């Protein structure tokens, strides 16, 4: 299944807000998958000094990833295909 990276600019975000956003992304993915639109949150990397967050999702297309992030109400700047090299 393809992997997509969601890039975010999150200036001023607090760690508890970041944790809540992560939970919302996971839940949105589960809801969409239950509706037949597969999308699975994989993980995020946050760079506090730059207020940047990169999140990986698994989905058959970027539209499902976009819909999950919009449903979770998490801002993003772009969604791009990615290769997850986790061993």
Secondary structure, DSSP 8 states (H G I E B T S, - for coil): --EEEEEEE-TT--HHHHHHHHHHHHHHHHHHHHTT--EEEEEEEEEGGGTEEEEEEEESSHHHHHHHHHHHT---SEEEEE-----
